[in-house]
């Protein structure tokens, strides 16, 4: 294993603070890839062409971008990419609330926020209509001088975002090291089997037997509950583990390919580039640029 180059950021959120809010107008993104123990809501506008990397997700953003990250281990960065804007506006909010079962956030009025925070362990990107719904509140949050009212306004932002449709997770669960959960016990059972056996050949008939269904009925059932067909899901899981190994180990691309259940190196390279937009070697090189833990 190589020594981690991810910077773990020590944020300016102190033990007695509820929020740390930073608003910036700048011409470029220079901060390296990093992670941190506190939660983060990051808003960016006027920065089309910037590349946003969260875990093994890499996307080019448009004029507006809003992402929530609630995992301390999930690396993320906004890279300059092809952005030529000379007035990038960014609002970064760090916060650390107690979302345990006995906290106030486990009560009924906060259930949607609680669920959103769970989803955001993989990084959660919000659609334009959700961004516009909280745009004014995000823009004025820094100007609220009273801490109580700032906290109240921020809670409203979280609540509005938790009620929106169309937010999508970014990193794969296998890369982000997120435990598999599902509303369906049969789907959870199958996902757990895949997680434990992704290095081996996985047969449809085996998974269908686990679910107590015929192969054809199980295929339809799985897609209905996950939004992806079975082969796509297995590939995504394997790619997530492969991406994590590219970051955390010195194993060769070939070794990683076979260790993650791909029995053909050229096929692995082709699928990886198609899904991630770069080769495995390029992915590793990008991640091993100076990185920090904040």
N, C-alpha and C positions, 0 to 999 in steps of 0.2 A: 504494500500500500504506500502511496506517496503522501507526503505531509500535506495537509489541507492548505490550499491557497485562498480559500474563501475568507474574506474579512468578516469578523463578527463585530458588528457595530455596537458601540456603547451609546445608546441614545441619550438625549438630554431630558428624557422623561424621568423625573426623580420619584422616590418612593411615595411622597405625599401628593404628587400631581396626578391628575386624571387624564389630561390631554397635553400633548406637545404639538403645536401647529407651526409649520414653517411655510411661508409664502415667498415665492421667488419669481422674478422676471429675469430671464437670461437668454443667451444666444446659443448655448450648446450644453449637452449633457456630458459630464466628464467623470462622474462618480462611478467606480468600478462595481462589478457584480458582488452582491453581499447578502447577508441575512441578519436577522436580529430577533431577540426573544419577544419583543412587544409586537402588537398588531399594527398594521399599517393600512390606511386608506390613501391612495395616491391619485391625484387629479392632474391631468396635463391638457392644456389647450394650445392651439396655434403651433403644433409641432408635427405636421404631416411628414411622413417619411422616417420618423424615429422608429427604431426597432426595439420592441419590448420583449425581454426574455424573462420568463418565470418558470423555474424548473427546466423541464425539457420542452417547454412551449416557446416558440419564437414567432412573433407576429409584427408586421409593420402597421403602425397606428395611423389614424386619420387626424382630423382637426381636433377631436376630443377623445380623451381616454380616461377611464376611471376604473381602478383595480383595488380590490380588497385582498389582503394577505394575512392569514392568521396562524401560520406555522412558523416556529422559530428556526426550522431547518431548511426552509424553502428559499433557495437563492433567487435573486431577481435583480434586474438592471434595466434602465432605459438608455439605449445607445443612440448616438447621434444619427447613424445611418445616412440616409439621403436628405435629411431635413436641412433646409436652407433658411428657415424662419429666423428673423433677428429679434423677435419678441415672444419667446416661449414663456408661458405662464404655468407655474406648477404650485400646487398646494399639497403638502404632505402632512398627514395627521398620524401621529403615533399615540396609541392608547393601550391600556392594559386593565381590562375589567375581569371580574371573577364570574365565569360562566359555569361554575360547578353546580351540581344538583341542588345544593342548599342555598344558592345565592338568589337575589331578587330577580335575576335574569332567567331563572328557570320557571318563573310564574307566567300565567297565561298571557298577559299583555305583551310579553317579550318572546313568545315562542318562535315567531317568524324570524326575529333577529338571531335567536339561538341557532336555528336551523341554517341560516345564512352563514353564520360564523363557522359552522362545521364544514359547509361546502367550501368556504374560502381557505381551508387548509391547503387546498391545491391551487389557490389563486382564483379569484372570481372577477371576470371582466363584465362590465355592465353595458347594456345597449344604449343607443342615443336617447331614446325617450326617457329612460331612467335618469340619465345624466342631466337632461333638461329639467326634470322634475326637481332635482336638488341643486341645480346650478347656482341660483341666487343665494341659497344658504351656504354653499361652499365658498362662494366669492366673498361673502360678508363675515365669515366665521372669524377671521383674523382681527376684525375690527371690533368684535364683542369684548369689551374690557372686563366685564363681570364674569368670573369663572363659572358661577352657577348657570348663568344664562348661556354661556358658550357650551357648557356640557349639555344643557337642555336642547340647544339647537343641533348639536352633533347627534344626540340620540334621535332627534327627528329625522336627520339625514339617514341614519342607519335604518330606522323603521321604514321610511319611504323606499329605500333600496331593497329592503327585505320583502316588500310587497309587490315588487315589479316582476314582470315576466321577461324571459329572454336572456338573463345573465348566463354566461357559460364558464365552466371551469377550465383552467389552463394546463397545469402540469398533470401528467398521468399519475394515478394513485401509486403505482409501483415505484416511480421516480421519487415522489414526495413522501414515500414510506407511510402512506395512509392506510389504516386498517379497512378492509372491505366491509361495507354495510349495505343493507338493502331492505326495502319494505317486504320483500318476498323471501321467506325462509328457503325456498327451493333455489332462487337465484343466488342468495348468499352462500348456500352450500356448494353450488357450482363454481362461483367465483373463488371461494376458498380453495377448492380442489385445483383450479387453474393456477392460483397463486403458489400452491405447494408443489405443482408438477410442471411449471412452465418450461423447465429445462428438458422435458421429455416429450415424446409424441403424445398428443392428446386427441383421443378419438371422440367423434360425435356420439357414438353409441354408448360410450362410457358415461358421458355427461348426461345423456338422456336417461340412462338407467338410474343415475343419482337422483334425478328429478322425478323418477317414476312415470316417464312419458315416452311416447314413441319418438324416434329421431325427428321426423317431420313436424310433429306437434311441438316438440321442445324448441326447435329452431325458431318457429313463429313466436312461441312464448318468450324466448330469450330476447328477441329483437323488440318485442312489444314492451318489455320491462326495462331494457337498457338503451334502446334507440340505435343499437348497432347489431350487425349480424355476428354470429359466433366467431368466425374466422378473423374478422376485423378486431374484435375484442381481444382475442388471444395475441394477435400481432402487436396491438398497442401495449399490452402488458409486457410482452417480451422486449419491445423497444424501450419501454420505461426502465426496465432492469438493465438493459444494455447501456442506456444513456447514463444511468447512475454508475455503472462500472467504468465507463469511459472517464467519468469525472473523478472517481474515488480510487482507481487502481492504475497500475502500470502495465496491466495485461495487454497483449497485442489485440488489434481489432479482430483478428482471426480467432483468438482464444475466447474473446468475449462473445463473438457470434455463436460459436458452438456451445458455450456455457449457458446461453440464453435461449437455446432451443432451435436455432437456425442451423440446418445441416448443410447449408450451401453458402459460402462466403460472398460470392457475387450476388446471390439473391438477397442476402442481408444488406449489402451495400446499396443495392437498387431500391429496396423497400425503405431503408433508412433515409436515403436522399429524397425520395418521393414524399415521405411523411414529415421530415424535419427541414427540408430545404437545403441541406448540406450533407457532405459525406461524414461518416463516423470520425475520421481523422480531423476534419475541419471543426466538428462539434467539440471534440476534445481540446483542440488548440484554442478555440474561442473561450472555453470555460477556464482554461489554465492561464489566461491573461491575468494580471494582478487582480486578485479578488479579496474581498474583505467581509468580516462578520461584524455587523453593527449592533 
